[in-house]
C-alpha cells in the first residue's frame, strides 16, 4: 500500500467527527469574536486562522491533545502554534530570502 495507513478511508472515517467538532468550535469562536467587536467585524489573516484550526484538529485527532488554539472564545494560538510559525518563518528566510548569506544560517 502506497498510502500511509493514517490516510486510508477507514481511518479518515474514524477521525471525521473530531474534525467536524473542531470546525464547529472554530465557527462558534469566530462568531463570538465578531459579536463582541464594536462594529461587527473582525479582520485577521486567513492563513493564520487556518493554521490554528489545523493544529487543533491534528492534536485532537492524532495526539488526543487539545492545543485550544480556537477554544474559549479566543483565537490566540498556543506555544506550539507560535513555535511552528517561527520555524516556518526561519525556514523561508534561510532557504529563500538569505540562501546565499552564510551568516544567516
N, C-alpha and C positions, 0 to 999 in steps of 0.2 A: 504494500500500500504506500503510495507516494505521499498521501496527505497525512499530516500528523493526526493521531487519534483524537486529539482535543477538538479537531475541526470537522469531524465526520457528523453527518446529520443527527445521529442519535445523541451525541454529546451536546450538540447545539440545542436540541430539544430539551435536554436536562437543565440548561442554564438560561433558557429563553425567559422564564418567569422572573429571574433575578434581574436581567437587563431591562425588561419591561417595568418592573417595580422601580428600578433606579431612574428610568426615564420619567416615570410619573412623579417621583420625588423631585427631580430636577424641574419639571414643569411647575409644580406647586411652589417651589422655592423662587423660581423666576417670577411667577405671578405675584407672590408675596412682596418681593422687592419692588416690582413695578407699582403695586398698590400703595406701598409706603412712600414712594417718591413724591416730591412736591408737584410735579407736572404730569405724572402718569407715564413717564418714560424711563428707560434705563439704557444707557449706552455702554457697551463693553465689546471687547474684541471677541468675535465669534470663535476664533481658533482657540483662545484661552478657555472658553466655556466648554468646547468640545473635549479638550484635554481633561478638564475636571470630571466630566461625565464618563469619559472612557476610563479614567483612573479608578473612579468609584466602581464602575461595572466590572473592571478587571479584578479589583480587590475582592469584591463580593463573590464573583463567580469562580475565581481560581484560588484565592488565598483564604477565603472565608473571613476576610477582614474589611471593615468599613473605614475607608480613609476620611469619610464625612466631608468631602470637598463640596458637595451640593446639598448638605443637610442643614437643619436647624435655621432655615430662613436666610442663609447666607451663601455666598459663592466665594469663599475665602481661600480655597485651596488647602494645602497641607504642607508639612515639611517635605514629604515625598514629592508632591507636585512641584514645589519650589526647587527641589534638587534636580528633578527631571528637566525643568525649564532651564536651569543653569547648565546642565550637561548638554542640552540641545544648542544653547547659545554658544558655548565653548567649542563644540564640535564644528558649528558653522563658521565661527571666527577662525579657528585653526586650519580648517580644511579649505575654506573658500576665500575668506577676506584677507588672511595673512599667511597664505600657504607657503610663500617663499621667504618668510621672515623667521630665521632661526630663533630669534629672541622671543617670539610669540609662542613657541612650543613649550 
